[in-house]
Amino acid sequence: MIWVDTVVQGILLGGLYALFAAGLSLVFGIMRVVNLAHGDLIVMAAYLILVLVTALNLSPLIALLLAAPLMFAVGWLLQQLVLNRTVGEDVLPPLLVTFGLSVVIQNALLEGFNADSRRIGAGSLEIASFSVGPITIGVMPALTFATAILVTLALQLIFYRTALGRAFRATSDDPDTASLMGIRPGNIFAVATGLGMVVATIAALYLGMRANFDPTIGPARLIYAFEAVIIGGMGSLWGTLIGGIVIGVAQTVGAAIDPEWQILSGHLAFLVILLVRPRGLFPAGGR
Amino acid sequence: MRYRVQTGQGGSWIVALAALVIVVVFAALPFFGSRSLMQDLFFVFTMLTLAQFWNLLAGYGGLVSVGQQMFVGAGAYGVFAAAILWGINPVAGLAVSAVAALVLALVSAVFVFRLNDAYFAIGTWVVAEVARLSFAQWKAVGGGTGTSLPREARRNMWGADWVEQVTGLRAAAAMDVVSYWLALALVVATIGGIYWLMRRKTGLALAAMRDNPQAAASAGLNAGRIKLAVYVISAVGAGIAGGLIFMQNGRVSPDSAFSVIDWTAYVIFIVVIGGIGTIEGPIIGVIVFFLLQSLLADLGSWYLMVLGLLGILIMLFAPRGLWGLISGRTGFALFPIQRRLFIEERED
């Protein structure tokens, strides 16, 4: 029974990782670039929510509603002013620029907030739980998981049912032809990065409410997110959700064997899948 | 049509002579320089070695790795494990460093070479994390908290006695001199080795792969094998450098030996600021890096912010780095590896 419990907790934890990864997956699907600062941008969003909650005494949910458009603007500006200059055949510039950005954000947060760990207070929600048969489920992990499903669903709908999604897909397939149809790839990329940042802000809310965070934890979140994207198959949004769950389950099972093995077993699960299914579980396009 | 391909430039022998003089001065430094100067130069030489190998990987091989700290860490633990578990002299332990890095490179290649470009970058980071977490489980060398190099292993370091007798220095300073000479030898061998590699067919193959992968493949180049070779060479180089850095340090821990900031982020900034894809670039970069660190190190996180911003600005506005600004204007190269085609006589 204890194993069923462990796996259930792992699946719910996977929801958090899927939220970390959804923004990355979206941006990769459209631009074929990886933002190495993704984890640090999530942490930055968590601090933004924290400031709104403590300074203005807002509830975390209201703070999210304020932070999301701000982070959209951050993503949009970042893409327009910086990252669009690096788009091209050569993969080196976007990688090195976002790597530099990661270091800058981390140290700016250290300077602004010092290295203490923080948490976004969520009141009684933090410890609330309910029982399903013999298994006790925390309300917060369940909420995270439900949000991950909703976010994936919403991105899926935007991608396949709206004019914006059509522009995303067209730009992704062939930016030159798309621009003949009146689409500016640069603007589409900026909207995509902005949207990715909105998802990152949602992830940040749960990151901050569920556990302590400090300015240096961004790269580890990036790695989990990246593993989820690869396990799921690049460019597949539902695959990313499954990928997050795989990492989550591997971590809780590893931790159940020996607490020191939690992170390591997540990474090992990723490496094993990379070995047997190098294109991920659900590769887009089915090639 | 008669033609010749020329790699050297007029004045190459002047550069070679100057390089020789610089190396001789550096080698003689322990006889007149201060100990702190030697420690600074040790740092510069080891960082320059790491930068040259990362540049070989990313600048020439097109393999952007964020996981070179894995090989630094493996090298560091190579020296410590050899000394603690098997009583091997730390200087000889550097061979264990090289082997440890080689083994990890071959194993990790199975995984990371399934990924391309950006995914290769994070893939190398993941395997480096796996290595860090695994080494933290190795209790015989201190587990998560790390361990020190045993006193007798440090005292018996090859060459330290001789240096003590010749220079009259204390034992601790004599050990620094040995480390310093090893670092100097390593960086000279690294730069010389990469220069040699680039002037051989390997350099031509790498340039061809970078400029036009399809054409290179159709000319019979096996890109996968060449890239694997570059990956392994860079790993072994970083491993030896890591062994040397932590041998001099005297203490190792998983977090310091596998630090992504110290052994990869700094190294990337050195190469990007100096100029990626050239041998001169990392040399300029390490000088700028050292000056910035001397000026700004007290400012803590501001220092890293400045370094990050500088890296971003250079990548955006001068992607060939500071050396690119110099050589782009003048066409001058300290280490000429460009092949120039001279057509001497046309038949038409």
Contacts between the chains, C-beta under 8 A, distances in Angstrom:
chain1	res1	chain2	res2	distance
A	33	B	118	6.2
A	34	B	118	3.7
A	34	B	119	6.8
A	34	B	121	7.3
A	34	B	122	6.5
A	36	B	66	7.5
A	36	B	118	7.9
A	36	B	121	7.2
A	36	B	122	7.4
A	82	B	312	7.2
A	82	B	316	7.0
A	85	B	316	5.4
A	86	B	315	7.3
A	86	B	316	7.1
A	91	B	62	8.0
A	91	B	64	6.9
A	91	B	117	4.2
A	91	B	118	6.1
A	92	B	58	6.9
A	92	B	62	7.8
A	92	B	64	6.2
A	92	B	276	7.1
A	93	B	315	5.5
A	93	B	316	7.7
A	93	B	319	6.3
A	94	B	118	7.5
A	95	B	64	5.1
A	95	B	117	7.7
A	95	B	118	5.7
A	95	B	121	5.7
A	96	B	64	7.4
A	96	B	268	6.6
A	96	B	272	5.7
A	96	B	311	6.8
A	96	B	315	5.0
A	97	B	311	7.9
A	97	B	312	5.3
A	97	B	315	5.0
A	97	B	316	6.7
A	99	B	66	7.0
A	99	B	265	7.3
A	99	B	268	6.4
A	99	B	311	7.8
A	100	B	269	7.5
A	100	B	272	7.9
A	100	B	308	4.4
A	100	B	309	7.2
A	100	B	311	4.0
A	100	B	312	4.1
A	100	B	315	7.0
A	101	B	308	7.1
A	101	B	312	6.5
A	102	B	308	7.8
A	103	B	261	7.7
A	103	B	265	5.8
A	103	B	304	5.6
A	103	B	305	7.6
A	103	B	307	7.1
A	103	B	308	3.9
A	103	B	311	7.9
A	104	B	304	7.8
A	104	B	305	5.3
A	104	B	308	3.8
A	104	B	309	5.9
A	104	B	312	7.2
A	106	B	304	7.7
A	107	B	301	3.9
A	107	B	302	7.3
A	107	B	304	4.4
A	107	B	305	4.5
A	107	B	308	7.1
A	108	B	301	7.7
A	108	B	305	6.0
A	110	B	300	7.9
A	110	B	301	4.4
A	111	B	301	4.9
A	111	B	302	6.6
A	111	B	305	7.2
A	219	B	125	7.7
A	219	B	260	7.0
A	222	B	122	7.3
A	223	B	122	6.7
A	223	B	125	6.3
A	223	B	126	5.8
A	223	B	129	6.5
A	226	B	119	7.7
A	226	B	122	4.6
A	226	B	126	7.4
A	227	B	126	6.8
A	230	B	115	7.5
A	230	B	119	6.7
A	234	B	119	7.7
A	260	B	136	7.8
A	260	B	137	6.9
A	263	B	129	7.7
A	263	B	133	6.1
A	264	B	130	6.6
A	264	B	133	4.3
A	264	B	134	6.9
A	264	B	137	7.9
A	267	B	126	5.8
A	267	B	129	6.0
A	267	B	130	4.8
A	267	B	133	7.3
A	268	B	130	6.9
A	270	B	126	6.5
A	271	B	111	5.5
A	271	B	126	7.4
A	271	B	127	7.4
A	271	B	130	7.0
A	274	B	111	5.6
A	274	B	114	5.8
A	274	B	115	7.6
A	274	B	123	7.7
A	275	B	110	7.3
A	275	B	111	6.8
A	275	B	114	7.8
A	278	B	114	4.3
